[in-house]
Amino acid sequence: MLTNLGRICSPAVRYRTGDRVRVAGGPCPCGRTFLRLEGGILGRLDDMLIVRGINVFPAVIEGVVRRFPAIDEFQIEVFRDGELDEVRVLVELDDPAGVRPLQEAFREALGIRLQVAAVPPRSLPRWELKARRVVRR
């Protein structure tokens, strides 16, 4: 159960929000000892993909992609290969040679190999509000 105790009228008590969070270890620097969440909402549990038996969160994929400044936009394609879901990450890259280091970064971060394909810059959809980067094919 969690609540925002800063609400004036009434606290909003919620549970099973579906948000993925990280619990902060140790006491707060201010001295408070109650449970704290660090880093805000890290993602949604219902966004989780299962790829070859491994739980993969789109937020983790985005975190890896954002380490590469040459990539402006990306999209995650989920497709069936036989009985299993597979993932292909489309990235806007001028130089397709940048795909290899990204594949290695995914392997290190997730423990599995993801397919990565370079597409021309400005070819992926742009979103004004919340981006819908996961596409099921």
Number of C-alpha atoms within 10 A of each C-alpha: 7 14 12 11 10 9 9 7 6 10 12 11 10 10 9 7 10 11 15 15 15 13 11 13 10 12 12 12 7 6 8 10 10 9 13 15 12 12 10 11 11 14 16 15 13 10 15 15 18 15 16 13 10 12 11 18 19 18 14 15 19 16 12 17 21 14 11 13 7 14 16 14 20 24 20 20 17 18 14 11 9 7 7 12 15 18 24 16 22 20 26 20 20 13 11 14 10 17 17 11 11 20 20 15 18 20 13 12 14 17 12 16 17 19 16 20 17 18 17 13 13 11 11 16 11 13 9 5 6 7 10 11 19 16 12 11 7
